[in-house]
Amino acid sequence: MITPAALLRELLDLDLVRRGERGAVALSGGGDSLCLLHLLAQLRDELGLELVAVHVDHGLRPESAEQARQVQAMARTLGVVAHVRQARLSGAPGNLQERAREERSRLLGELATDLSVDWVALGHTASDQAELVLMRAVRGAGVAGLGGMAWTTRMAPGTRLIRPLLGVTREAVGAYLARHGLQPVQDPSNETDRYFRNRVRRGVLPLLRRENPRVVETLCRLAQSCREEDGALEWAAAGILESARCADGLAVGPLRELPAGMLHRVLRAAHREATGSLRRLERGHLEELGRLLGSDGGTKGLDLPAARVERRYKRLVWLVEPAGPATFAPVVVDAPGRVVLGDGRALLVRICPTSDHRLALSAERAPFPLTVRPAAAGDRVAIGGGGSRKVSRVLMDAKVPLAERGRIPVVVSQEEVVLVVGLRRGHGRGPGPGEMALVVELEGGKRAAPGGI
């Protein structure tokens, strides 16, 4: 049973919350976050806490604005002020749920800074942890991925993210809400099997529970073991990485002696250090790096997400080419016309029956709304044969100076880059016989190429 006293012990034993701090609860209005806010509100006096709530309105459903008002009313009944921020979801790469998560994290960080809080509390439960571990196992995650969510992580300088309910199940939360007569906001997206997490929650976990009634607890214990082992291996990898450093990279010799598992960890750490991110770095990349490491003599290279790695005889060197700063914000284009960019330039978007423009798009296969934005790290454009090419490589091949690459517009349709303006059209996006042509070009006929931007 969840009680304020039990939560207090958890908070203090795990050092999640310290007396006299100012904290925020991420309040979606769902049962888990409502339960957490209700519990923490009862502990304010005992811990000397200042407490606020924060809510992100993603605007994905017609009723989201009304639900934001309901959330503020919930908080008021507990003597807590709820701050609401409106998400802005662009047509950037990645699926909608991923973009929503990233935008929520960004806004929570922004709110944490604006409100000067020591921590932001999330309502994730043991049930959420179990679902996440299963989802990652199905996708082939390693030890780090199977570690799931930690009780606390660093959010920003001076601010941490905490998950006080990670030791209780969703059923226990439901019982708490019923006992206290609390009515959460209902999210209809939780009732559909469209999303992978829902299918795990509604189908896979009940099946596993027949084999092991304590499967949620078992999966959480697995996650804890994986986090502990991952921490130990990361500590060892950091020491090896430090000992392998040389003038401008890593010495090949010491790395060749490592077993594959440790080698991959060291290479991941080196890539994160060089680029600041492990985004889109997959096991296949690490295996290719391992083969590059074992190759003989000379200079050979490999393109990875956000960097190129070269084996220069006895050294492994990461080459990171920073793009110039973006000079305009993303713009949504709903119809043909003149599109003004934030840096003083403009695009002309027109539809015509036929076009001899070499980069004309099919109006049917690049439908409105379109998003025009600066080229970003990780962007790819289709090249045929089921393959794709990095937009950064397209810019490099066109000899666009590094300082100018942040000015290059790309056109995104249905979450896919279909055009690098003036340079390359996505394979299969050109107009076919009888199709209307969509032409997007910089005003004045300038091309996005050296000297013409």
C-alpha angles and dihedrals in degrees: 000000000000115000134164089246092054091048091049090056090049093049094050098038092052093038091235094139131023127204117271096019129138114233142175130214116215097228114194091166092245122125098264097052092041090053091049094050091048091052096046092046088060091052097050097099096041093051097033090236130169105214133195133164128226127201130189115208105205092187091221095130131044090239096051095101091052090048090052088056090049089052091052089050091050091054093047091057087059094047093253128127114228118209115206127205126188116229121225111210113191130187092264121144118286133055123296096257091051092050090048091052092049092048091047091052091048093050093045089053090048092049092047089057095043093048094042094228126167093217145006115218121213125199098229112146137199087264090058089049093052092049092049093050091051093047092050092046090055089051092051101254121176129225093292093053093045088055087077118186125353123224089241136010135176110264102178136330106309094003131091135191114230133190107198095172096054090110097055131073128239088246090058089051090051091051091050092051092049092047091054098038093242118163115204125201110263118233110205091201088073090066099058129086090215092101125067094227091054092051089052091047097045101034116015102042095049089051092050091046089064088061095041119013089199095051094128091056090045093052091047089052089051090051091051092050091048092050091051094048091044090054091051093049092047089053090052092045092052090056092049092047091053093050092049096054119120135168100304105352144354128316110245097212100068092043094055090062095058124103112247096256094054093040090056091051092051092048091048090051091049091050092048090049092050099043104022092236146063092206112146092358104137136184090259089061091053092049090051089049089052091053090048089052092052096047121110128254132315128053121304130167144204130198114227131174107293095354148048118230121206130191104216104188103283097003136074111211130190114214114198117183111199113215119225117264117279110259100198139035124243114279126203112221114203099171143005117289144086113324115201115212121209094247097063098267125110136208124218114219115190139163121213136168093247135002137189090199105130093223099041114143129216107257088212095052095042101043126179136293094066127176121220114197141145117284109267136202110275096025114142133186125206115254102179134263089071090294134118138202129221112254087222088061091048088054092045092051090049088054093237105169115249092241090057100048093089087064096058112109121217124193117226122198121181091347094307129107104240100169139025096203112248094357119057141003122209114257113263093018098100120106117269128209111307094007123126114248123231114205122193118182141147114270112266093032093275117155126222092250137109110307092004104079 
